[in-house]
Amino acid sequence: MRVALLAESFLPHMNGVTGSVLHVLRHLAADGHETLVIAPRAGEITTDLHGARTELMRSVPLPSYPDVRVVFARAARLTAILREFAPDVVHLASPFVLGWQGVAAADALRVPAVAVYQTDVVAYAEKYGMPHASSLVGRHLARLHRRATLTLAPSTASMRQLEELGVDRLRRWGRGVDTARFGPQRRSEVWRARIAPGELIVGYVGRLAPEKQVQDLAALAGLEGVRLVIVGDGPARPALERLLPHAVFTGHLSGDALAETLASFDVFVHPGESETFGQTIQEALASGVPVVATGVGGPVDLVRSSVDGWLYRPGDLADLRARVADLVGDGGKRRAFAAAAGESVRDRTWDAVCRRLMAHYDEARQLRPIDDALPRGGVTRPSVPEPPAGRRTWSRFVALGDSITEGLCDTSRMPAGEYRGWADRLAQLLAHARRGDEPFRYANLAVRSRTVRSLVDEQVPQALALRPDLVSVLIGANDLVARRVDPVAVAADVEVAVRRLRDAGIDVLLVTPFLPGRRAAAIFARRFAMFASELRRIAADTGAALLDTAVFLDAGGRPAIADLELWADDKVHLRSRGHRFLAYRAAEALGVPDAEALGDLEAALHADDDPVASGTWLRRDALPWVWRRLRGRTAGDGRVAKHEGYVLIGGRGDVRAGLRAG
């Protein structure tokens, strides 16, 4: 894979953004990937870049913080650089100015862009005396991250912040810690005797800048037998030295010197309230040092209060002092917290974190072709579904929809004239997933040719009367192929139906309709994309589960459901193989254990036994459809649902009341 990394700040200035980029470069190089770094030019670079090519751009220092430099690069220049490198993915490290141009260049080349949120720029604007600019900064961040293919946030707090800004496609991706470098074995009594002989050491490591709130450590003044040690540098250092005259300021440390210093602390303290993560907190924990940090932002995910440290009330400096005093005054508690601290980061190595990053790259590469196929403006982008939190089972399942959910053309191991279908198969999977022997109840109210209006007026009332705990909804294709149709208006009727079900306390699986990969179907592609976009919004607004058929791609980057091998001879319905595919994707969306493995097994053991259709497609399928339309009739006229009431699927998967196994 070829990865282009655009870093808003870079060497020789060392901070969290630079550090994480260097770790990513190392991991990518070790796995044989090619990398390009585009970043501000700020001075000589002597650090090993692990074979990465570099394009260092002319930059200007930020007036209030000269260590931070800003690149004003034209998108056309970045586009040319990226076109020549031909990346498979663009990694935007803490994007803001350079990142905005980078995401525009990625769009121009149709390359997936993964934006890594690392800096709370909104909070920084306020800390640097620009409160009126914070809303503008927030809007810019929201536009940038919504434009990226995928956004990675390091903590639950930053996830919530971005969600409140309206950013979609969020994934959690933290930072690794170098457990080989940072560890309790680095503790040095020689260093301690030189810095603070006979005293306990409370230390801070980080940038000395207003947003870090290091001045809050003045609350620790006068703690008996305690020496405050400040590691780091930055524009606030002169003022802090005046404010904290008894503290030891070491300046910037890195590498083994930093590891020795951290491990030699007795307590690590971090007062910043605008941390998206808190890398130095993680390094302190790895060093076996208990942490006292503010109970907001990134530290909340890292510090287990009363286990390996304390979280104090944000802004409450008396509480900060009390928490530090508690640890420096109790050696037994300090040792217990220290032991737990080391254990907490055991599985947070950079190798493990970078493996997860590669999975996010792969997801972005899946999503980019889908984004390119969507009509521009006013649509909600699909997201690859994440596994539901926790395992849920149901006992009463009702399927709603049209001929696809009825199962038309799925004749696998069924008597003549009867059909099986994806919903029947899903019902059996749900029954198998239940514990115990209690029968599973299943009804299928779908009827061929039905429209969304039928869903609202007929099927939802019938479903409510059955009092299910799960309902699936797959409908809308018949509306969307009409001569004139407003996909948004059709989706609004689906929303009415979904909200009625959700208001009754029923879980809903909402499935986006799909088209076969035929040239003739392309005339409806825009309508289906707009309708699916609205269904994604409805699912997000109502808490419905979503089976987004667009996100399962084949080797060519198209939705896999479009593969003609899944479609019947009539060119508009799924064959048995297609219904199997849909059933197992639905089971995955609902969190059924081992659904994918079960699907592969069934596909291997059961070849399709659908009969070969006789006659030509024109005479057999097309002309009867046209004749019905001319007469104002549909194939579903006079038909009733195949399972208007519940059929029982036994606890062991045996099927009664006419629903056949196989």
C-alpha positions in Angstrom: 0.0 0.0 0.0 1.1 3.6 -0.7 0.2 6.0 2.1 0.6 9.8 1.9 0.7 11.4 5.4 -0.1 15.2 5.6 1.0 16.5 9.0 -0.1 19.9 10.2 3.1 20.1 12.3 6.3 18.1 12.0 10.0 17.8 12.9 12.1 19.3 14.3 9.2 20.5 16.5 8.2 17.5 18.6 4.6 17.1 19.9 1.9 14.5 19.9 1.1 14.9 16.2 4.7 14.5 15.2 5.3 11.6 17.5 2.3 9.6 16.3 3.3 10.2 12.6 6.8 8.8 13.3 5.3 5.7 14.9 3.0 5.2 12.0 5.9 5.6 9.5 7.9 3.0 11.4 5.0 0.5 11.4 4.2 1.0 7.7 7.9 0.6 6.7 8.2 -2.6 8.8 5.2 -4.0 6.9 6.6 -3.1 3.5 4.4 -0.1 2.6 5.6 3.0 0.8 5.1 6.4 2.5 5.2 10.1 1.6 5.2 12.9 4.2 3.9 16.3 3.3 4.5 18.8 6.1 5.7 22.3 7.0 9.4 23.0 6.5 10.7 24.3 9.9 14.3 23.3 10.2 16.8 20.5 9.8 15.5 16.9 10.3 17.9 14.4 11.7 15.4 11.8 12.9 15.0 8.5 11.1 11.9 8.7 8.9 12.0 5.0 8.1 12.4 5.4 4.3 9.6 7.9 3.8 9.8 10.4 1.0 9.2 14.0 2.1 7.7 17.1 0.6 8.4 19.9 3.1 6.4 23.0 2.2 7.2 26.6 2.9 5.5 27.7 6.1 5.1 30.7 8.4 5.2 30.6 12.2 2.0 31.2 14.2 2.5 34.7 15.8 1.5 33.6 19.3 3.3 30.3 19.1 6.3 30.3 16.7 7.0 26.6 17.2 3.8 25.9 15.3 4.0 26.7 11.6 1.3 27.1 9.1 1.5 26.0 5.5 -0.5 27.9 2.9 -0.3 25.4 0.0 -2.4 25.6 -3.1 -4.6 22.5 -3.6 -3.3 22.3 -7.2 0.2 21.9 -5.9 -0.8 19.2 -3.4 -2.8 17.5 -6.1 0.2 17.3 -8.4 2.4 15.9 -5.6 -0.2 13.3 -4.7 -0.8 12.4 -8.4 2.9 11.7 -8.9 3.0 9.5 -5.7 -0.3 7.8 -6.5 -1.3 7.0 -2.9 -3.9 4.3 -2.0 -4.9 6.4 1.0 -4.2 9.9 2.3 -3.7 10.2 6.1 -4.4 13.7 7.5 -2.7 14.1 10.8 -4.5 16.7 12.9 -5.8 18.5 9.8 -6.7 22.2 9.8 -5.0 24.4 7.2 -2.8 22.0 5.2 -5.3 19.3 5.9 -8.1 21.3 4.2 -6.0 21.6 1.0 -5.1 17.9 1.4 -8.7 16.7 1.6 -9.5 18.8 -1.5 -6.6 17.2 -3.4 -7.7 13.7 -2.3 -11.2 14.5 -3.6 -9.8 15.7 -6.9 -7.9 12.3 -7.3 -10.8 10.2 -5.8 -8.4 8.9 -3.2 -9.8 8.0 0.3 -8.8 10.5 3.0 -8.5 9.4 6.7 -8.6 12.4 9.0 -7.0 11.9 12.5 -8.4 14.3 15.0 -5.7 15.1 17.5 -6.0 18.8 18.5 -8.9 20.5 20.1 -8.5 23.7 18.0 -11.7 25.1 19.2 -10.5 25.1 22.8 -7.1 26.4 21.7 -8.8 29.4 20.0 -10.5 30.3 23.3 -7.2 29.8 25.4 -5.3 32.1 23.0 -7.8 34.9 23.5 -9.9 34.4 20.4 -13.3 33.3 21.8 -15.2 34.9 18.9 -13.2 32.8 16.5 -14.2 29.5 18.1 -17.5 29.1 16.3 -15.7 29.8 13.0 -13.1 27.2 13.9 -15.8 24.7 14.8 -17.6 25.1 11.5 -14.3 24.7 9.6 -13.4 21.5 11.5 -16.9 20.1 10.8 -16.7 20.8 7.1 -13.2 19.3 6.9 -14.0 16.1 8.8 -17.3 15.6 7.0 -15.4 15.9 3.7 -12.9 13.2 4.7 -13.8 9.6 4.0 -13.3 8.6 7.6 -12.5 10.4 10.8 -10.5 8.8 13.7 -10.9 10.3 17.1 -8.8 9.2 20.1 -11.3 9.3 23.0 -14.9 9.1 23.8 -14.9 12.8 24.7 -13.5 13.8 21.3 -16.0 11.5 19.6 -18.8 13.3 21.4 -17.4 16.7 20.5 -17.2 15.8 16.8 -20.7 14.3 16.8 -22.0 17.6 18.3 -20.3 19.4 15.3 -22.2 17.1 12.9 -19.2 15.0 11.9 -20.2 11.5 10.6 -18.2 8.3 10.0 -16.4 8.5 13.3 -14.2 5.7 14.5 -12.3 5.4 17.8 -8.5 5.2 17.3 -6.2 5.9 20.3 -2.5 6.2 20.6 0.1 3.5 21.3 2.8 3.6 24.0 6.4 2.4 23.7 6.4 -0.2 26.5 10.0 -1.1 25.7 11.1 2.5 26.4 8.7 3.5 29.2 8.6 1.2 32.2 9.2 1.1 36.0 12.7 -0.3 35.4 13.8 3.2 34.2 13.4 4.7 37.7 16.7 6.3 38.8 17.6 7.0 42.4 20.6 8.9 41.2 18.4 11.2 39.2 16.1 11.7 42.1 18.9 12.5 44.5 20.2 15.1 42.1 16.8 16.8 41.4 15.1 16.6 44.8 17.1 14.8 47.5 14.9 13.4 50.2 11.7 14.7 48.7 8.8 13.1 46.8 8.5 14.2 43.2 5.2 15.4 41.6 5.9 15.9 37.9 4.3 17.2 34.7 5.4 16.5 31.1 4.1 18.4 28.2 4.1 21.6 26.2 4.3 24.8 28.3 1.4 26.7 26.6 -1.8 28.3 27.8 -4.1 25.4 26.7 -2.2 23.0 29.0 -3.2 25.0 32.1 0.2 24.3 33.8 -0.4 27.4 35.9 -3.0 25.4 37.9 -0.2 23.5 39.5 0.4 26.5 41.7 -2.4 24.9 43.8 0.2 22.4 45.0 2.5 25.0 46.6 3.3 24.3 50.2 2.8 20.5 50.1 5.3 19.3 52.7 8.1 17.2 51.4 7.1 17.6 47.8 9.1 18.9 44.8 7.3 19.9 41.6 9.2 19.1 38.4 8.1 20.5 35.1 9.3 18.8 31.9 8.8 20.6 28.6 9.1 23.9 26.9 6.9 26.5 25.2 5.8 30.1 25.1 4.4 30.0 28.7 7.7 28.9 30.3 8.9 32.4 31.5 5.6 33.2 33.1 5.4 29.7 34.7 9.0 30.1 36.1 7.9 33.3 37.8 4.6 31.7 39.1 6.3 28.5 40.4 9.6 29.6 41.8 10.3 26.4 43.8 9.6 24.1 40.8 12.4 22.4 38.8 12.2 23.2 35.1 14.1 20.6 33.0 13.3 21.9 29.6 12.4 19.6 26.7 13.4 15.9 27.2 13.0 13.0 24.8 14.0 9.4 24.4 15.7 7.6 27.2 16.1 10.8 29.2 12.4 11.4 29.2 11.8 7.7 30.1 14.1 7.9 33.1 12.6 11.2 34.3 9.0 9.9 34.1 9.7 6.6 35.9 11.5 8.6 38.6 8.3 10.6 39.5 6.2 9.5 42.5 3.0 11.1 41.1 2.3 12.4 37.6 -0.1 15.3 37.3 -1.9 16.7 34.2 -4.2 19.7 34.6 -5.1 20.4 30.9 -8.9 20.4 30.1 -8.6 20.4 26.3 -6.8 17.1 25.8 -8.2 14.9 23.0 -6.1 12.0 24.3 -3.2 12.6 26.7 -0.2 10.7 25.5 2.1 11.7 28.4 -0.5 10.3 30.8 -0.3 7.0 29.0 3.5 7.1 29.2 3.4 7.8 32.9 1.1 4.8 33.5 3.5 2.6 31.5 6.3 3.9 33.7 4.4 2.7 36.8 3.5 6.2 38.1 0.0 6.9 39.4 -1.7 9.8 37.7 -3.8 12.8 38.9 -5.6 14.4 35.9 -8.7 16.5 35.3 -11.9 14.5 34.8 -12.7 15.7 31.3 -11.6 14.9 27.8 -9.0 12.3 26.9 -7.9 11.5 30.5 -11.3 10.0 31.3 -10.5 7.0 29.0 -6.9 6.6 30.4 -7.1 7.0 34.2 -9.1 4.5 36.2 -10.0 6.7 39.2 -9.2 5.0 42.5 -7.4 2.2 40.6 -4.3 3.7 39.0 -4.9 7.4 39.8 -7.4 10.1 40.5 -9.6 12.2 38.3 -10.4 15.5 39.9 -13.3 17.8 39.2 -12.4 20.1 36.3 -11.5 23.6 37.5 -11.6 22.6 41.1 -8.0 23.3 42.2 -8.8 22.4 45.8 -9.8 19.0 44.6 -6.6 18.8 42.6 -4.5 19.6 45.7 -6.4 17.1 47.8 -5.9 14.2 45.3 -2.2 14.8 45.0 -1.9 15.1 48.8 -3.8 11.8 49.2 -1.1 10.0 47.1 2.0 11.7 48.4 0.8 11.0 52.0 0.1 7.3 51.5 3.0 5.1 50.3 0.9 1.9 50.3 -1.8 3.4 48.1 0.9 4.9 45.8 2.5 1.5 45.3 -0.9 -0.2 44.6 -1.8 2.5 42.1 1.6 2.2 40.5 1.3 -1.6 40.0 -2.2 -1.1 38.4 -0.9 1.7 36.2 1.6 -0.6 34.4 -1.0 -3.3 33.8 -3.4 -0.8 32.3 -1.3 -0.2 29.2 0.0 -3.7 28.5 -2.1 -4.1 25.3 -1.7 -0.5 24.0 1.5 -1.0 22.0 2.1 1.0 18.9 2.2 -2.2 16.8 -1.4 -3.1 18.0 -2.6 0.5 17.5 -1.1 0.6 14.0 -2.7 -2.7 13.0 -6.0 -1.1 13.8 -5.1 1.9 11.7 -4.5 -0.4 8.7 -8.1 -1.8 9.2 -9.4 1.8 9.1 -7.4 2.5 5.9 -9.1 -0.6 4.4 -12.5 0.6 5.5 -11.8 4.0 3.9 -10.8 2.3 0.7 -14.2 0.5 0.7 -16.2 3.6 1.3 -14.5 5.9 -1.3 -16.0 4.2 -4.4 -19.5 4.5 -2.8 -19.0 8.2 -2.1 -18.0 8.8 -5.7 -21.2 7.1 -6.9 -23.5 9.2 -4.8 -25.1 12.4 -6.2 -23.4 15.5 -4.9 -25.0 17.5 -2.1 -27.8 16.7 0.3 -27.1 13.0 0.9 -26.0 11.0 3.9 -22.9 8.9 3.2 -23.0 5.2 4.0 -20.9 3.8 6.8 -19.7 0.2 7.2 -21.7 -1.0 10.1 -19.9 -1.7 13.3 -20.9 -4.7 15.5 -23.6 -3.8 18.0 -22.5 -3.2 21.6 -23.4 -6.4 23.5 -25.4 -9.4 22.2 -29.2 -9.1 21.8 -31.7 -11.8 21.1 -35.3 -11.6 20.1 -38.3 -14.0 20.3 -40.9 -12.5 17.9 -39.7 -11.3 14.4 -42.0 -9.8 11.7 -40.7 -9.1 8.2 -42.3 -6.3 6.1 -41.8 -5.4 2.5 -42.4 -6.5 -1.1 -41.4 -9.4 -3.3 -37.8 -9.5 -2.2 -38.8 -10.1 1.4 -41.6 -12.4 0.3 -38.8 -14.4 -1.2 -39.8 -14.5 -4.8 -37.5 -16.7 -7.0 -35.8 -18.3 -3.9 -37.0 -21.9 -4.6 -34.2 -23.7 -2.9 -35.5 -27.0 -1.4 -39.1 -25.7 -1.6 -42.2 -27.3 -3.1 -43.4 -26.0 -6.5 -45.0 -22.5 -6.2 -43.5 -21.8 -2.7 -40.6 -19.5 -1.9 -38.2 -19.2 0.9 -36.4 -15.8 0.9 -33.8 -13.9 3.0 -36.2 -13.1 5.8 -37.1 -16.8 6.3 -33.4 -17.6 6.5 -32.8 -14.8 8.9 -35.6 -16.0 11.1 -33.8 -19.4 11.5 -30.5 -17.7 12.3 -32.2 -15.6 15.0 -33.8 -18.7 16.4 -30.5 -20.6 16.5 -28.9 -17.6 18.3 -31.4 -17.8 21.2 -30.6 -19.6 24.4 -32.9 -22.3 25.7 -35.7 -24.3 24.0 -38.4 -21.6 23.9 -39.9 -21.5 20.3 -39.1 -18.5 18.1 -42.1 -16.8 16.5 -41.9 -15.5 13.0 -44.3 -13.7 10.6 -43.8 -12.5 7.1 -46.3 -9.8 6.0 -44.5 -8.9 2.7 -46.4 -9.1 -0.6 -45.0 -8.7 -4.1 -45.5 -5.3 -5.8 -46.3 -3.5 -2.6 -45.2 0.1 -2.2 -44.3 2.3 0.8 -47.9 3.4 1.1 -48.9 -0.2 1.7 -46.2 -0.4 4.4 -47.7 2.5 6.2 -51.4 1.8 5.7 -51.5 -2.0 5.9 -48.3 -3.8 7.0 -47.3 -1.7 10.0 -50.8 -1.9 11.7 -50.7 -5.7 11.1 -47.2 -5.9 12.6 -48.2 -3.8 15.7 -51.1 -6.2 16.4 -48.6 -9.1 16.6 -46.5 -7.2 19.2 -43.1 -8.3 17.9 -39.8 -7.3 19.4 -38.0 -7.1 16.0 -39.3 -5.9 12.6 -37.4 -5.8 9.3 -38.3 -3.2 6.7 -37.1 -3.6 3.0 -39.3 -1.7 0.6 -39.3 1.2 -1.8 -38.0 -0.3 -5.1 -41.5 -0.4 -6.7 -41.9 3.3 -5.8 -38.5 4.3 -7.2 -39.0 2.8 -10.6 -42.2 4.7 -11.2 -42.3 7.3 -14.0 -42.2 10.3 -11.7 -41.1 10.0 -8.1 -39.6 12.1 -5.3 -37.2 9.7 -3.4 -37.1 12.1 -0.4 -40.9 12.1 -0.1 -41.1 8.3 -0.4 -38.5 8.0 2.4 -40.5 10.4 4.6 -43.3 7.8 4.5 -40.9 5.1 5.5 -39.8 7.3 8.4 -43.5 7.5 9.6 -43.6 3.7 9.6 -40.3 3.3 11.4 -41.2 5.9 14.1 -44.5 4.1 14.8 -42.6 0.9 15.3 -39.9 2.5 17.4 -42.5 4.3 19.5 -44.0 0.9 20.4 -40.6 -0.2 21.7 -39.9 -2.5 18.7 -36.4 -2.9 17.4 -36.2 -2.2 13.6 -33.8 -3.5 11.0 -34.0 -1.0 8.1 -32.6 -2.3 4.8 -31.6 -0.1 1.8 -33.1 -1.2 -1.5 -30.6 -2.2 -4.3 -30.3 -2.7 -8.1 -28.7 -5.4 -10.2 -25.5 -4.5 -12.0 -27.2 -4.1 -15.4 -26.8 -1.2 -17.7 -30.6 -0.6 -17.9 -30.7 -0.3 -14.1 -28.3 2.7 -14.2 -31.2 5.1 -15.0 -32.6 4.5 -11.5 -29.2 4.7 -9.7 -29.6 8.3 -8.6 -33.0 7.7 -7.1 -31.9 4.6 -5.2 -28.8 6.5 -3.9 -30.9 9.4 -2.7 -33.5 7.1 -1.1 -30.7 5.1 0.7 -29.2 8.3 1.9 -32.5 9.2 3.6 -32.8 5.7 5.1 -29.3 6.2 6.7 -30.5 9.4 8.2 -33.7 7.8 9.5 -31.8 4.9 11.0 -29.5 7.4 12.8 -32.4 9.6 14.0 -34.6 6.7 15.3 -32.0 4.3 16.6 -33.0 1.6 14.0 -30.4 -1.0 13.0 -29.3 -0.5 9.4 -28.3 -3.0 6.8 -26.6 -0.7 4.2 -26.4 -2.9 1.1 -24.1 -0.4 -0.5 -21.2 -1.0 1.8 -20.5 -4.7 0.9 -18.2 -4.3 -2.1 -17.0 -6.7 -4.7 -13.5 -6.7 -6.2 -14.5 -3.9 -8.6 -15.6 -1.5 -5.9 -19.4 -2.0 -6.6 -21.9 -3.1 -4.1 -21.6 -6.9 -4.0 -25.4 -7.3 -4.1 -25.3 -6.0 -7.7 -23.4 -9.1 -8.8 -25.6 -10.8 -11.5 -24.7 -14.2 -10.1 -27.1 -13.3 -7.2 -30.0 -12.3 -9.4 -32.7 -14.5 -10.9 -33.5 -15.0 -14.6 -36.2 -12.4 -14.4 -33.5 -9.7 -13.8 -35.4 -8.0 -11.0 -35.4 -10.6 -8.1 -32.7 -12.4 -6.2 -32.0 -16.1 -6.8 -31.4 -18.4 -3.8 -27.7 -17.4 -3.6 -28.7 -13.7 -3.4 -31.2 -14.4 -0.6 -28.5 -16.3 1.3 -26.1 -13.3 0.9 -28.7 -10.9 2.2 -29.8 -13.1 5.1 -26.3 -13.4 6.5 -25.5 -9.7 6.0 -28.7 -9.0 8.0 -27.6 -11.4 10.7 -24.2 -9.6 10.9 -26.0 -6.2 11.2 -28.0 -7.6 14.1 -25.0 -9.1 15.9 -25.8 -12.8 15.4 -22.6 -14.6 16.4 -20.6 -16.3 13.6 -23.0 -15.2 10.9 -20.3 -14.8 8.3 -18.8 -18.2 9.0 -22.3 -19.9 8.9 -23.0 -18.2 5.6 -19.7 -19.4 4.1 -20.5 -22.9 5.3 -24.0 -23.0 3.9 -22.8 -21.6 0.5 -20.2 -24.4 0.4 -22.6 -27.2 1.3 -25.7 -26.2 -0.6 -25.5 -25.5 -4.3 -28.5 -23.6 -5.7 -31.2 -25.8 -7.0 -33.3 -23.1 -8.6 -35.0 -24.5 -11.8 -33.9 -23.1 -15.1 -36.6 -20.7 -16.4 -38.2 -21.6 -19.7 -39.0 -19.2 -22.5 -37.4 -15.8 -23.3 -37.1 -13.0 -20.8 -39.2 -10.7 -23.0 -42.1 -13.1 -23.3 -41.9 -14.6 -19.8 -41.2 -11.5 -17.7 -41.2 -8.2 -19.5 -44.4 -8.3 -21.5 -46.6 -9.6 -18.6 -45.3 -6.8 -16.4 -46.0 -4.2 -19.1 -49.5 -5.6 -19.7 -50.3 -5.5 -15.9 -49.2 -1.9 -15.7 -51.3 -0.8 -18.7 -54.3 -2.3 -17.0 -53.5 -0.7 -13.7 -52.8 -4.0 -12.0 -49.8 -5.5 -10.1 -48.6 -9.1 -9.5 -49.6 -8.8 -5.9 -53.3 -8.0 -6.5 -55.5 -10.4 -4.5 -52.5 -12.0 -2.7 -52.1 -12.3 1.0 -48.9 -12.6 3.1 -47.5 -16.1 3.3 -47.2 -15.9 7.1 -49.9 -13.5 8.3 -49.6 -15.0 11.8 -46.7 -16.3 13.7 -45.1 -19.6 12.7 -43.0 -21.4 15.3 -39.3 -22.2 14.9 -38.3 -24.5 17.7 -35.4 -23.8 20.1 -33.3 -26.4 18.2 -34.2 -24.9 14.8 -36.9 -27.3 13.8 -39.7 -25.6 11.9 -43.4 -26.0 12.3 -46.6 -24.6 10.7 -45.2 -24.7 7.1 -41.9 -23.0 7.4 -39.3 -25.4 6.0 -35.8 -26.0 7.1 -32.8 -26.6 4.9 
